């Protein structure tokens, strides 16, 4: 893929569409039928779409933090539904998109169908609600976390926070911006061994100048509720709103 192809993709991928949503001018008023709570994204023609969560405390005209959370292998948007009560409690709009295949980014990072889906998903939500541009997070669990870390570093000028739970391989094809990073990993994880992932990547990221908050916890390939809550507190910068 040459540079011209890459630029064309960027205009239709995550980076281009986040920029377009932010700088296209004033967003129209929220529609009167805005659905609070959980609803389907409604942007995909097939069964794999995604879920949107809008807290009941959301008020048009008052920007709210946004978190895009990616599910694990063979998962769906419902896989992160357990985080929605925290989204309500902390006042965070959540997008739970679904990978185009069984998992995320099976082709060259940054040049796959998932990027071309995540951008429109963000733009769709940005046209519905007011987003706090200082708190836009890309996160994930397991396979989704590895993809979120790689893509988040590549698009760090758009996603300023990354939330990585039990992440796999970090394979950024470029690095832009300096997103803040929250990473949590179980010391007994056999699916994504900590000595081959987090304990390798955290020192590298810190050496590269990234602000990394890192938690190790007792357990395997499962995220304790306390770590998820800690990530939300870290993201919003305070206790529940």
Buried (B, 14 or more C-beta within 10 A) or exposed (E): EEEEEEEEBBEBBBBBBBBBBBEEEEBEEBEEEEEEEBEEBEBBEEEBBBBBBBBEEBEEEEBBBBBBBBBBBEBBBEBBBEBBEBBBBBBBBBBBBBBBBEBBBBEEBBBBBBBBBBBBBBBBBBEBBBBBBEBBBBBBBBBBBBBBBBBBBBBBEBBBBBBBBBBBBBBBEEBBBBBBBBBBBBBEBEBBBBEEBBBEBBEEBEEEEBEBBBBBBEBEBBBBEEBBBBBBBBBBEEEEE
